[in-house]
Amino acid sequence: MHDIQLNTATSIMVRLTDAIDHVTGKTGLTLTVAVSKNGGGFVAISPVVTERGLGWYNIDLAASVCDTLGELVVMAQALGADPGINCLYVVEYLSASISEVSICNMALARCGVTLFIESVGEASQQASVCNLFYVPVRDRVLQAWPWPFARRYALLQELGSPPSCWRYRYHYPSDCLKVRRLVPDGERGQGAGAPVPFEIGEAEASAARAILTDLEMAEAEYTARIADVALFPESFTSALAWALAAEIAIPLTTDMNRAQLAQRMYAQAMLEAGADALNEERSGDGPESDFIRARR
């Protein structure tokens, strides 16, 4: 669930899957869309719907649909498909800026804690727990998808003395969370091509990580550790807040049900954020996206 602003048009994504296997995304559908406000009955609407591929559909909600504060559930249906549902929350004003503190407060609210924090360094139980989990959870969510905003490239520095099963040992980039692929130097924009085999090992003289491969003059495409929240897309921020809520719910509330709900909502938020990443990838004519390859 993510926030949208009162009386403001917005666009959302839903995914419809095959009604038989409940996994395969259904394409070429004609959708029937209805909304429910604050638990009321569903009312049919006629929004503009745009197919995005892999079973994902973009739905443009008019401002008149977002005219009531509170929960707004959008349900899309089509013949031969499971319903696609997106749960939203209509608020009077959206926060103008995002910070680590605001992400922590979103997580606190989502696991039922109403005592918010003003700083992650303050002397409160909420701040201590958020501070304990924030960085590892952020890095885990960054690793979970090949996010375009976190994508980096680096021409790898050779370390020498590779093990006998590989020809080259390269330095692991210091800001790298996950290596996505290796490409020959200068060929990053020429499509995915055949995957280059590699594995993560150790540098010979230290416990630092190294990249082992047979590729000469290798360039790595990787997901970087991003600490600047200003770079986070809205959908990524929402997924991160749900992931954090799933971790802090038990320490702060001892309520397993809240933790499990947050984990389910995180999974849903990741699907939506991944779809947003896919749309961003398709905005240009570059190589096939990692998001597409990751879903195969």
N, C-alpha and C positions, 0 to 999 in steps of 0.2 A: 504494500500500500504506500502510495506517495501523495504528497500534497499538491493541490491545484488551487488557483486563486478564484475567489467568488466572482461571478458574472464576467468571466474571461474565457474566451475560446481557447481550446487546447487540443493537442493531438496525442493519442495514445496508441499502443500496440497491443494486439491480441494474437495468440497462436491457436489455430485449430488443427487438431490431429485426427487421424483416421478413426472412425467409430468402431472398427474391428480390432486393429492392433493397438490403438490408443497411443501410438508413438510417432508414426510417420506424419509429417506435416502435409496437410491437404492444400493443394493449389487449385486455382481456377474456380473458386467458389463464389456464389452470390450470397452475401451475408444478410441476415435479418438481425437488426440490432435493437436492444431494449435496455432501459436503465431503471434502477431502483434507488430511491433516495431515503436514507435513514431507515432501512428495513421495510419500506413499503413495497407494494406490488410493482412488478415490472411494467413499464410503459414503453411502447414501440416508438422509436425515433428514426429519422431518415438522414443519417450523416453521410458525408463523402467518405468512401472507403477506397483505399489504394492497396493493391496487393504488392508485398515486398519480397516474396519468395520464401521457400522452405516452410510454408504454412503460416507465415506472418502476414498480418494485415494492419495497415495504418487506418485509424478511425479519427476523423476530425469532429470534435464535439463543439457545437455552437455555444456561445455565451449563455443562451437561454437554458441550456441543459445544466449548466454549472451555477444555478441561481439559488441553491439552498445549502447553507452551512451543514457540514457533517459528512457522513458516509455516502459515497456515490459508487454504485456497482454497475459496471457496463458488461452486458452479456451479448456475445455474438453467436449466432447459430446458422447452420447450413446443412443441407441434405448430405448424409454420409459422413458427418464429422461430429466429434465431441464439441460441446459448447466451449467457446473461449471467453474467459472471464478476467476482468481487470478491476481491482478494488482501489478506489481513489478516496481522498479525503479533501473536502472543499473547505478552505480557510479564508478568512477575510483578507489577510495580507501574507504574502510570501516573504520569507526572510531575504533581505537584500544581499547578504553575503554569507558565505559558508566558512566555518573555521573548525579546527579540531574540537573546540568546546561545543559548537553547535551540533556537530556529528555525535559527540558523546551524549548531549542532551536529547537528541532524537532517539538514540539507543535506549536511554533511560526511560523516556516516555513510552517506547514500544514494548518495554518489559514491565510496565506498570509502576515505575518509580516516578513520583511527582516532585521530589526534592532535587532540583537541577543544580548544576555547578556553574561557577563563574570563571574558574581556572582549573586546568588539569593538575596544577601544583598546590591547590588549596588543601587544607587539613580536614577533609571530609571522607567518609567511607566511599561515597559515590565517586569522588575524584580519584581516590586510591585504586579502586577496582578498574575504573575506565583507563587510568594511566597504565595499569598492569597489562591490559589486553589490547589497547589501541594499536600499537605498532605491529605486533605479530599478526593481528587480525587484518590490518590494512595490507600488509605484505602478502598474506594468504589470498586475499581477494584480488590483488594485483596479479598474482601468479595464476589465478583460476582461468583467465581468458587472455588472449593476445590483444589487449586494449590498444587502439590506435594512439591514444594520448600518451601512453607509456612506452611506445615502441622506440627503440634506439638501434643504431648500427655502429659497429666498431671494427676497424681493421685490426686483427688480433696480433699481439706481440708474441713472437716465438720464444719459447723457453729452452728448447733443446732437450736432449736426452730422453726421447719418448720411450715407453715400454716397447718390447719387441713386436707387439701386435698392432702398433700404430706407427705411422711415419713422422707425425708432428705432435708436439706438446705446446699448447698456447696458454698465455696468461688469461685468466678468467676476469672479465671486466669488473671493476670494483663496485659499480652501481647496479650490477646485473642480479635480478631475482630469478630469471629463467631464460635459458637460451632456447629460442624458438627454432632456428635453423642456421645452417652455415651456407654461404654462397661464395663463389670465386670472387676475388677482388674486382670491383667495378661492374658486377652483373646483378646487383640487387633489384633493379627495375625490369628485368627481362623475364618475369613470370616465375612461377614456383619451381618448375623443372623437377628433375628427379631428386629426391631427398639425399643429402650428403650424410653418410653415417658419421656419428661422433658419440663420444661418451664423456661424462664428467669424472675426472680423476683428481689426483693430487699433484701439486708442484713437487719436483724432486727434492728440493732442499728445505721445504717447509710444509706445514699442514694446510696451506692455502689450496684452493681449488684450481684446477687446470682443465682445459678442453683438449681432448685427444681425438685426432682425426687423421685421415690420409690426404686431406686437401691442402695443397700448397697455397700460401698467401691467402688464408681464409679470412672472410669477413663474417661477423656474427650479427644476426638479427635477434634482438632479445627484448624482454620486458624489464624496464628499469625500475629501481626503487624510487617512487615519487612521493615526496613529503609535502609538497606545496598543494594544499587542498584547492587553491584557485584553479588548478588544472583539471580537477575532477569533474567530469560530466555529471549532470543531475542524477541520471539513472545509476551511475556508479556510486555516487554518494548515498543514494537510498539503499542500494545493496550492501554497502559497507556498514551503514547504520543497523540494518537487520542482522548482519553477521556479528557485529559487536553486541547487539541485544541478546543474541543467542548465548554468548559467552558470559555476560554479566548477570543474566537473569537469576541463575541459581545462587551465586555469591550474595546478591542483594535481596532476593525475594524468597529463596529456597523453594521456588515453585517450578517443578519440572515441566508442567503443562505450558507455562509461559515460555520456557526455553525451547520446547519442541515446536510451539507455534512460531516463534521467531525463526527457528531453523527452516521451517516450511516456507515462511514468507521470504527468507533469504534466497531459497532456491527459485522461487517465482521471480523475485527481483533480479536475479542473475540472468534468467531467460530474457527479461525485458531489456536489461542493460546490454546483453549480448546482441539482441536484435538491433538496438540503437547503434552498436559498434558495426554491425553488418551494413546498416544503411550508410554509415559514414564511409565505409570501405567502398561502397558502390557509387559514391558520389563522383568518382573519377574513373579514369581508364587505366589505372595501374595494374599490377599483378594481382592474381587471385588472392583474396584475403586469408589470413591465418584463421579467422573466425569460420570461414567456409570449410577450410581443411580440418579444423578441430571438430566440426560436427559430423564428419564422415566416419 
